[in-house]
Amino acid sequence: MTSEHRRSTANPAGNGADRIGGWIHAQSSWRERSGLDGGEADRDSEIMREWFEATGSVVMGRLMYDSGVEFWGGDNPPFHTLVFVLTNRPAPTLVKEGGTSFTFVTDGIHSALDQAKAAAGDRNVDIAGGADTVQQYLRAGLVDELPLHVLPGWARTPSNRSAVDTPGATHLKYRVLK
């Protein structure tokens, strides 16, 4: 990986990732959660709304938290649920408006998942990322389903998978075999 493609808080997802943010941030369901008006009210937005409504808690890595905390909008970030941040830097829980709080977990992925499951109740735990965080959970066999939202031109839909194709993205779900 060349230095211009490395992830950092200034470029958390690497070059070209602004297309990903641009796509989801244009959806009316995302904009509503962020306290904004307007946006695309189409099948993409419905799929994202279903995802948000099914999510009872979130686990994310520290890089995702550090790179997104300013963008998510101050006092009322779009999660509206408990978020567990994997980190090696302890910090007090940060409580925001709208039901979002950030709990910093320093004792590993299993602890974060246990706390997230308890918080989620009968709803889903979203392993939000980044990639390293998701890979840790996949390697540990702790992921039941992996939804992917592939933007046009970024990847081809595998012929042996079912998918929902919309103008904005292709929405895939893979069952993780254990």
N, C-alpha and C positions, 0 to 999 in steps of 0.2 A: 504494500500500500504506500503510495507516495504521500509526501507531506501535505499536498493540497487535498487529498482525499481522507485524511485522518479526521476522526470524530473529536470534537472538543465542545466546550460549552458555547463557543462562538459558531460552531458548525456541527451540531450534535448528530445529525444523520448523514453527513457527508454531502458532497456536491450533488446538485440536482434535487435534493430532498424538498426544496421549497414547493415543488409541484405537489407533493403529498399534502403538505399543510394547506396549500391553496385549494386543493380539491375538498378536503373535509371542512375547512373553514368557510367555504361557500355554501354549505348545506344549511337549510333553515333549522334543522334539528340541533346542529352544533351552535348556530348563532343564538337560538333561544336559550340554550344552556349557559351561554356566555353573556346573556343580558342584552343581546343585539337584535335588531329587527331585520327582516328581509331574508334573503338567501334562496337557494334553489329548493323548491318543494316538489321533489320527484322521488323515484324509487330509491335512489342513493340515500336521500335524506330519511326515508322510511326505514331502510336497513340500519342506518346509524341510530335512529331513534329506538328501534327494537333492541339494539346492542346496549345503549345507555340504560334503558328501562330494565334490562335483565341483569345489569351489573349491581352487585351489592357491596363490593369493595374493590380496591385496586392495589396491586403491588407494582412498584417501579424501582428502577435503579437510581442511584444518586446523580448520575450524569443527566438522566432525563429530568429529574427534579430541578437540578441546578440550571439546566438550559431552558426549562419551561416556566419557572416560577414567575419571572417578570412578564412573559407573554400571556400567561393565563389570566392576567388581569387583577392584580392587587387583592382586594378583600373578598372577592366572590369568584373563585376559579370554577371551571365548568364540571368538575367531578361530582359534586353534590353527594358525596359519600366519604367513607374513611379511606385514606390512602396510606399505605405502608411503604416507606422508602428504605430500600436496602442500602446500608452505608457502613463504613468503618469509622465515621465521625459522629459521635453521639450528639444529639440536640434535643431540646425539649419539644414536645408535641406542639405543633402550630395549628391553632384552631382558626378557621376562616368562616365567612358567612355561607349560607346556603347548604349547610351540612357537611362541608368539606373540612377535613382535618388531615394533617400530615404527621404520622408517627414514624420516627426514625428508628429502624430496627438494626441493631449491631450484632445480633447473634445468629445470623445466617438465614438462608432461604426457607428452611423448614419452619423456623420460628415465625417469619413474616407470613408464610402461607397459613399456619395455624391461626394466627391472629386475624388474618383476612377472612378465613373461613368462618370463624366465630362471629365476626362483624357482619358478614354477608347473609347469614341465616340461610334461607332456602334459595337465595339468588346466586348468581355467578361471581367468582373472583376473577377479575381481569388482570392478567399479567401484562401490564402495559408496555414494558420495555425499559430500556432499549434492548438491542439485539443480544448483548451479553447476558442480560437478566433472563430473557426468554430462553436462551441456549442453556443456561444453568438449570432451569426448571425442566426443559426437555431432556437433558442428560440424566437428570435425577428421576425421570419417569413420572413427573408430577403434573403433566398437562393432559387433559382429557380431550380437548378440542382446540384446533389452531385455525382461527379465521384469518384470512388474508384478503386484503383489498388491493388489487393489482391495477395500476393505472394503465391506460392504453399506451402501447409502445414500450412498456417496461418488461413485460414477460408474456409468453404465450400460455394460454389456458391448456393444461394437460388434457389430452383427448379422453383419458380414462377417469375424469373427475366431473362431478356435477358442479355447475356454477350458475350464478345469476349475472348475466351481462347487462349493464346499463350504459348509457352514454358516458357517465363519469368514471366508471371503474368496473372491473370484474371482481365479484365477491365470491371467494372460495372458502369452503370449510373442509378441513381434513380431520378425520377421526384419528387420534393417536393410538396406534396399536400397542398393547403392552404385553 
